[in-house]
């Protein structure tokens, strides 16, 4: 699905800012995860970027996700918590106000989880136990860890076919942790990016985790952002 603005077509996308608390006190109280893209990629080769990518309607907003959530025991109330309903909140941007099968506020979080796993191998998840512990207070995202987990194999599978992300969750008996992903901001590619074919309408998502491992040959942490908007972990 694409959105039209000034006769330009923008693809929905999601980018994830992953923060973890520094072990040693310093000027910055967070480490922010960036990774270095391959020089062989067509878009931003060799750049250090946040995890994220484009929305895939066939995989991220398919009815199979709703079926799986229902099978797993995710309640409609738990999903409703992801949707902004305050009457004084204006949704002037169609990116988050539309959705073919269900709310785009849900499906773009699925995009964020899928792309984060594909690009840096971090799988933010919830199992039956942690799903029951949902609260109104901000929570930490937790990466799936198991010695028998073929992380790299699944990364390649999801990279080749985005629909495999749902199969991954089924095989591990987990659901993606949509509830630790917080809406941060919206951003649209400048019109000058039209020549590159990468006009994106992007939701920035923030999450914090107690630790993370980046499952790529090239990975770096960017140290900065002291007292990130007043947030501390």
C-alpha positions in Angstrom: 0.0 0.0 0.0 1.3 3.5 -0.9 0.2 6.9 0.2 -0.1 9.9 -2.1 1.1 13.3 -1.2 1.7 16.1 -3.7 1.5 13.4 -6.4 4.3 11.4 -4.8 3.9 7.8 -3.6 5.2 7.0 -0.2 5.6 3.5 1.2 4.9 2.9 4.9 7.8 1.8 7.0 9.0 1.4 10.6 12.3 2.2 12.3 13.2 1.1 15.8 15.4 3.0 18.3 16.7 0.4 20.7 18.2 1.8 23.9 19.8 0.0 26.8 21.2 1.5 30.0 25.0 2.1 30.2 26.8 -0.1 32.7 29.0 2.8 33.7 27.7 6.2 34.6 28.8 8.8 32.0 27.5 11.9 30.2 25.1 9.7 28.4 22.8 7.3 30.3 21.8 5.2 27.2 23.5 3.2 24.5 21.6 3.3 21.2 21.9 0.5 18.7 23.1 1.2 15.2 24.4 -1.2 12.7 26.5 -0.8 9.5 24.8 -1.7 6.3 26.6 -3.8 3.7 28.3 -1.8 0.9 26.5 -4.0 -1.6 23.0 -2.8 -0.7 21.2 -0.5 -3.1 20.0 1.8 -0.3 22.3 3.7 2.1 25.3 1.3 1.4 27.9 1.4 4.2 25.8 3.7 6.4 25.2 3.2 10.1 21.5 3.0 10.5 18.7 2.0 13.0 17.0 -1.3 12.4 13.9 -1.1 10.3 12.3 -1.4 6.9 9.3 -1.2 4.7 5.8 -2.5 5.6 4.7 -5.6 3.8 0.9 -5.8 3.7 0.8 -9.5 2.7 2.8 -10.5 5.7 2.4 -7.8 8.3 -1.3 -7.1 8.0 -2.7 -10.5 7.0 -5.6 -12.1 8.8 -3.4 -15.0 9.9 -1.9 -12.7 12.5 -5.3 -12.1 14.1 -6.0 -15.8 14.0 -2.7 -16.6 15.6 -3.2 -14.0 18.3 -6.6 -15.4 19.1 -5.2 -19.0 19.2 -2.4 -17.8 21.5 -4.8 -16.1 23.9 -4.1 -12.5 23.1 -7.3 -10.7 24.1 -8.9 -7.9 22.1 -8.4 -5.6 25.1 -4.6 -6.3 24.9 -4.6 -5.4 21.2 -6.7 -2.3 21.8 -4.0 -1.0 24.1 -1.9 -0.4 21.1 -4.4 1.9 19.4 -4.7 5.5 20.3 -8.3 6.4 21.0 -8.2 9.6 23.0 -10.7 12.1 21.4 -8.2 15.0 21.7 -5.5 13.1 19.8 -5.5 14.2 16.2 -4.5 11.7 13.5 -3.8 14.0 10.7 -1.5 11.5 9.1 -3.1 8.6 7.3 -0.1 6.3 8.0 -1.6 5.3 11.4 -5.3 5.8 10.8 -5.8 3.2 8.1 -5.4 -0.5 7.8 -6.8 -3.1 5.5 -7.3 -6.0 7.9 -6.7 -4.4 11.2 -5.2 -1.2 12.8 -2.0 0.0 11.2 -0.8 0.7 14.8 -0.6 -3.0 15.2 0.7 -4.0 11.8 3.5 -1.5 11.7 4.7 -2.8 15.1 4.8 -6.2 13.5 6.9 -4.7 10.7 9.2 -3.2 13.3 9.6 -6.6 15.1 10.1 -8.4 11.8 12.7 -6.0 10.4 14.6 -5.8 13.7 14.9 -9.6 13.8 15.8 -9.8 10.1 18.5 -7.1 10.3 20.1 -7.5 13.7 18.7 -10.8 15.0 16.9 -9.4 18.0 13.5 -11.1 18.5 11.4 -9.1 20.9 8.8 -11.6 22.1 6.3 -12.5 24.8 5.3 -15.9 25.9 2.2 -16.9 27.8 3.7 -15.9 31.2 4.9 -12.5 30.2 1.8 -11.8 28.2 -0.2 -12.0 31.4 2.1 -9.4 33.0 1.1 -6.5 30.7 0.8 -3.3 32.7 0.1 0.3 32.1 3.7 1.2 32.9 6.5 1.1 30.3 8.2 -2.3 30.0 11.5 -3.5 28.7 11.7 -5.4 25.4 13.2 -8.9 25.8 15.2 -10.8 23.2 14.5 -14.5 22.7 17.4 -16.6 23.9 17.6 -20.4 23.5 20.7 -22.5 22.8 18.7 -24.5 20.2 17.4 -21.5 18.4 18.6 -21.4 14.8 18.7 -17.6 14.8 20.8 -17.1 11.6 18.8 -19.7 9.7 15.5 -17.9 10.6 17.0 -14.5 9.7 17.8 -15.7 6.2 14.3 -17.3 5.9 12.6 -14.1 7.0 14.8 -12.1 4.7 13.7 -14.2 1.7 10.1 -14.3 2.7 8.5 -11.9 5.2 5.7 -14.3 5.8 8.1 -16.6 7.5 8.1 -14.3 10.5 4.7 -15.6 11.5 5.9 -19.2 11.1 8.9 -18.3 13.3 6.7 -17.1 16.1 4.5 -20.2 15.7 7.5 -22.6 15.9 8.8 -20.9 19.1 5.3 -20.7 20.6 5.7 -16.9 21.2 4.1 -13.7 19.9 6.0 -10.5 18.9 6.2 -8.1 21.7 4.2 -5.2 20.3 3.6 -3.7 23.8 7.2 -2.7 24.5 7.3 -0.7 21.3 6.4 3.0 21.8 5.3 5.4 19.1 8.0 8.1 18.9 7.6 10.2 15.8 6.6 10.3 12.1 8.9 11.2 9.3 8.6 11.4 5.5 11.4 11.1 3.0 12.3 14.5 1.3 11.0 14.7 -2.3 14.6 14.6 -3.5 14.7 10.9 -2.6 12.2 10.2 -5.4 15.1 9.4 -7.8 16.3 6.6 -5.5 12.9 5.0 -5.5 12.9 5.1 -1.7 10.1 7.5 -0.8 9.1 6.4 2.7 6.5 7.5 5.2 8.1 6.2 8.4 7.0 5.7 12.0 9.8 5.9 14.5 9.4 3.5 17.4 11.3 3.6 20.7 12.0 0.6 22.9 14.3 -0.1 25.8 15.9 -3.3 26.8 18.1 -4.4 29.7 20.6 -5.9 27.3 21.0 -6.7 23.6 23.2 -8.6 21.3 23.6 -7.8 17.7 23.9 -10.9 15.6 25.8 -9.4 12.7 29.5 -9.3 11.7 29.4 -5.5 11.8 27.7 -3.8 14.7 28.2 -0.7 16.7 26.7 1.3 19.5 26.3 5.0 19.3 26.9 6.7 22.7 25.0 9.9 23.1 21.6 11.3 24.0 22.1 12.1 27.7 18.8 11.9 29.6 17.0 10.9 26.4 13.9 13.2 26.5 14.0 12.8 30.3 13.6 9.0 30.1 15.8 6.8 32.3 15.9 3.1 32.8 
